[in-house]
Amino acid sequence: MGQLIDRINELSRKHKTVGLTKEELAERDDLRKKYLENFRNNFRQQLDNIEIVDEPDANKQ
């Protein structure tokens, strides 16, 4: 994942300075999609591992 982010950042810096070729734009878009897919999968996994535990209310009878 680190290499993916590094390449995205590299393309971003190049875009701000000299611009990107059509191939680099396509690569950047593909890398961003992969990053978002990984992010969503990791986030979903974290949500799936959450266990909600309700404590009994001491005031209820």
Summary of the structure (lengths in Angstrom):
residues: 61
radius of gyration: 20.9
end to end distance: 51.9
largest distance: 70.8
contacts: 112
relative contact order: 0.12
helix: 70%
strand: 0%
